[in-house]
């Protein structure tokens, strides 16, 4: 019998009290026509909050830059209609005792030109360079970069005003903030670029500083990743020294936790240093900075993301070792994505040891789950 009690211990992040260590990972689904979340979207979050998920992190929500998305059904986090819908969403989560953060997002150069809510708007990026290194646009001015940073802060201010419990900045997966980290997409020679990761993290520092000014004491999380949507083997930091330099900028700027995205949660980040069972990405970030971390990557699944589309099941795949690592303090929270998307009662079933009742994930049906 798996001892799941470490998953259900309370946790405090800044002033936010969580009833357990389970976070719902953000999962983009494209179910907000015109950018406005529907009542079904609100019910989707409320249902999982009511079923023992400690922290709900929303799907990616878009800042006010008009080239932020490639799908007009991704939710906006600006404008009267969209914000009213998010107010109904957070009120519903609070009504069942839940806690929630919006994930604040901009696709950057991951967006295909001519798509999204405003097809005629240009895509934003550090240097007008695509994820494959192709130059397709002009490098934005420093004033334009500062407006991008302020757009995150504007969304953060609205999150606080609406009553959200914390915020998460999406700084992973080759989206806008991450594109400043990555030398493939950031060729700038001003203060937002440079040869070192510390220099290329300046945009993130600007975003975090402005968000902190906008939200005061509200907890702030940033999600980062080594891997990119176009390169699973990409590395921002090739060793612990580089990782510490990267993460230290984020911590010093004012984040309260770092959400460390991996494709598989049990993968060692630097196996050449601590072996095949060494610390994962979140473990190394916590070791190097002392800041709380969230670990994520195919939790509760029998394989990584692509396997689910081949019909591979979920069950409680390798949950024992994940809980053991949590228990010994390698990381502080565990984010569960597709397993919780498929099965809203996942946390309740795991807490009760009802593993045989967990529902297998079906990737082909991702947009039908509520």
N, C-alpha and C positions, 0 to 999 in steps of 0.2 A: 504494500500500500504506500503510495507516494505521500510523503509529508509535505503538504502544501501550505502549512501555516506561515512560512516566511512571506508568501505572496499576500497574506491578509493582515500583515502588521501595519499599523498607521504610519504615516510619514508626514513631515512638515516641511514645506518649501517656502522660505521666507515667512509670510504670515498665513499661508494657505494650508489648512489641515486636510489631509487626504485619509480616507478610511482604510485604504490598502495600497499595495504597490503596483496595481494593474492600471495601465493607461490604454485607452483605445487609440491605436495609431491612426494618423490621418490617411484617408483613402479617397482619392479623387474619383468621382463617379459620374459627373456630368449630368446631374438630374435637377438643375435649377434653370428652367427656361428663361432666357433673357437676363440671366444673372441673379434672379430672385429666388431664394430658397422657398420651397413649397411647404404646406402643412405636413405632407408625408416626410419631408426631410426633417422637420422638427420632431415628429414622432419617432423617427429612426434614432435620433440621438437620445431622446427621452427614454426610449425603451431600454437602451443599453445602460444608461445611467441608473435606471431603476433596478437593473439586474446585477448590481454589485461591482460595476466598473468604477475604480477610484477617481480617475481623471479622464474625461472625454477630450480628445484633441480633434478638432473639426478637420474635415477635408480642407485642402488649400483654398483660401479665400483671397480674392484679388484686390490689390491696391489700385489707386485711382489712375495710374498711368495707362493710357488707352491701348498700348500695345502689349499689355501684360499677359494675354491669353490667346490660345489657338482654338478655343471652343466657346461658343456663346451660351452654353449651358453650364459653364463653370460659375460658381457663385461669386458675386461681387461683395466687397466689404466697404462700399461707399455708395452714396446716393440714398435718398429718402426711402424708396420702396424696399431696397435690399436690406438696409439697416433695420427697418421696421420688422422685417421677417426674421432677422437675426435676434432682435429683441424678444420676439415670441419664442424663438428656439431656446435662448438661455433661460427665459422664465420657466419654460417647460422642464428643463433639466433641473433647475433649482426646486421646482415643485415636488420632485421625487428625491430630493436630498443629494443631487449630483453636483460635481464641479466640472467646469469646462473652460477650455482655451480655444480661441480661433487660431488656426494656422495662417499666418499672414504671408502672402505668396506673390511672386512675379516670375513668369517663365523665362524671362530674358530671351536670349537667342535660341532657346529651345523651341520658341514659337515659330511656326512657318509663316512668312509674310503673307498678308492678304486674308488672314483668318481671325476668328474671335469675335468679340462684341463690336469692335471697331476695325473692320478689315483694312481700311485705308491708313490706319495709324502705323508708323514705323515700329519695328521691334527695338527694344532697348538692350544694350550690352555694353561691356567695358570699352570695347574697341571696334565695334561693328564687324566682329568676326564670329563665324558659326562654330558649332561644337566640333566640326571637323577641321577647323583652322582656315576656312575660306573667308576672305575679306569681301563683304557684300554691302557695307555701309560706312558712313563716316564715323569717326570716333566722337562720342558726345563731349561737349564742353564740360568744364568743371561745374558750371552753373546747372547744367542738365543733370549731372551726377548728383549734385546736392538736392535737386528736386526729387530724384528717385528716392534718395534717403528719406526725405521729408514725407514722401507718400507712405512709407512704412509707418512713420511716426503718426501721421494723420489717422491711419487705420488703428494703431495702438490706442490712440486717444479715444476713438469711437468705441473700441472694445471695453475700455474702462467705463465710459459713460453708459453703455448698455448694461453693465453689470457682470461682465465676464470675470472669472476668478483669476485668470492669468492670461498671458499671450505666448504663442510660439512663432518665432521667425523661421521661415523655410530658407535655410542656407545650404541645402544639399542638392545632390543629383543633377548638377549642371544647370540649375536655375540661376536667376540673376545674381544673388549674393555669392553663390558658389562660383560663378563665372569670373568674379573678381579674384577669388582665391587661386584660380586655375591658370597656369601660364599659357595653356593652349588658347584661351580666349581673352586673356588680359595682357595686352602689349603696351599699356600706357607707360608714359615716362614722367607723369606728374605725381602728385602725392598719393594717387590711388593705384599706382602700379609700381613695379620694380622687380628685382631679381629674387628677393627673399619673400617668404610667406608672410613675414611680419609686415612688409610693405604692402603686399597685395591684400592683406586683411584690413587695410585702412577704411575701405568702404563699409565693411561690416562694423568696424568700430564707430563710424559716423552714424550708421543706422541705429545701433544699440544705444549710443549716447542720446540721440534724439528721442528714441522710444522711451528711455528711462525718464527723460524730462517730461514726456507726455503722460506717463502712467504713475509716476511717483513710486509708492511702495508695492505696487502690484507685481507679483512674480513674473519673470521673463525667462523663457526657454529659447534656445536656438538649436535647430536641427542641422547637423553637418554630416557629410559622408566623404570617404575617399573615392568610392566608385562613382562613375558617371553613367548616365543613360546610354551613352554611345561607347563607353569603355569601362567594362566591369573591373578591369585590372588597373585603372588609374590610381595614382597616389599623389595626394597633395604633400603628405609627410612620409618620407621614406625611412625615417628612424625616430626614436623617441625625442631627440633634441628638437627636430623640426616640428613634431607634434606638439611639444610643450610650447614652442614659440607661437604656433598657430592658436592653440587653445588659450594661452595666456592673454592674448589681445582681447579675446571675447570676454574672458572673466574680468579683466581690468576695466573693460568698457561698461560692465554692469549686468551681465546675464547671471541668473541664479542657478541654472542647470543647463547641461548640454545633452541633447538627444542625438545619440551616435548611431547612425544608420549603417547597418551591414546587410548583406544578402543572406547570411546565415549567422545567427547569434553566437554560435559556439566556435566560430573561426578565430584562431589566434591572429592578433594584429601584427606581431613581430616574432614569428616562430623561431627565427634565427637567434633570438635573445633568450626567450623563455620556453621554447619547445612547442610541440604540436598541441599541447593542452594549456598553452599560456593564456595570458590575459587577452580578452577580446578588445575591440575598439573602445567601448565604454569603460572597460577596466583600466586601460592605459590612460585615458583622459582623466579619470578620477585619481589614479595614482600620481600623475604628474602635476595636477592642479589642486586636488583636494575638494573640488566642486562636485555636487551631486550630479549623477549621470543617469540617463534613461537608455536602456539597451533594447535593440529591436532587430529583427531579422528572421522571418519564417518561424516565429514562436508558435508552438502547438501544431505545426505542420510536419508531415513526414518527409518533406523535401523543400527546396527553395521555391521561389515564386513561379518559375516556369514549369515546375513539375505539376503544379495544381491544374494547369491547362492541359496536361496529359492524363488527367484523371486520377492522379495520386492523392491519397486521402490526407486527412488532418489528424484525427485522433489526438493523442497527447504527445506527439512526436518529440522525443528527447527533452521532455519537460523536467525530468528529474535533475539533470545536470544544470539546467538553467536556474532552477530553484536553489540548488546547492551553491551556485556562484552568487546568487542574490543574498543568500543567508550568510555567506562569509564576507559580504561587503564589497564584492568586485564592482557592483553597480547598485543603484538605489531603487529604480523602477523598471518594470518590464512592459514594453509596449506591444500589444497584441493587435494585429491587423486583420488579415483575411479569415483567420479562425473565428474571430469575433464578428466579423461581417456576416459570415455564413450562419453563425449560431449566436443570437443575442444573449442566450442564457449560458454562454461559455463559462463565465466567471462563477456563476451560481453552481453549475455542474462540477467544475473543478474543485470548488470549496467543499462540496459534499462528497467528493471522491467518485462521482458518477461518470467516470471516463468512458464507459461503454455507451453512454447516451450522447456523446459529442457527435455533432453532425459533420460529415466530410465536406470539404470545400469544393465548390464547382465554379471554376473560373469563368466558364461560359455564361454564367447567370449573374455576374457581378452587379449589373444595373437593376436587377429585380429584387434585391434584398432590402427589406425594411424591418 
